[in-house]
Amino acid sequence: MLCQFKKSWIACRIAIHFCFWIALLSAIMVTRLLLRKMSALMNPFFTGHFPETPVFPGVLILEALAQASGALVLSDPALRPEKKSLFLFVGVDDVRFKRPVVPGDQLILKSRISRMKRNLGLFECAAYVDDELAASGQLKCMFKELDD
């Protein structure tokens, strides 16, 4: 089963258990992207991360931001690779977690391209619950060409 979001210029295909965003809210001049993620108690990671006080894992917030960054790059035909490629999450800098994300929170994901050079991108990212900053940092992602 696949998580698919289609707008005239984007299609994201990720295994359903690893798709961490549900709706594209806006793309401004194809340099910034705003996505929404709902955190429901039925998500399996809540049962183990922490059973008494469930918290959305920080590493999954970062993965969601990386997916948002991938959607942002793929939304611009000029930035899309010509050949079949994977968009890989390769690094983080200056990451800060400011508040826990708990079941029922709506996580708003924001990504902005800081620099894109050939197949490597640097993104300024932030995740919010309501208008409160939950996490922020710089993400590095790159396209890796696949063998045919």
Secondary structure, DSSP 8 states (H G I E B T S, - for coil): -EEEEEETTEEEEEEGGG----EEEEEETTTEEEEEEE--TTSTHHHHS-SSS----HHHHHHHHHHHHHHHHHT-TTTS-SS-EEEEEEEEEEEEE-S---TT-EEEEEEEEEEEETTEEEEEEEEEETTEEEEEEEEEEEEEE---
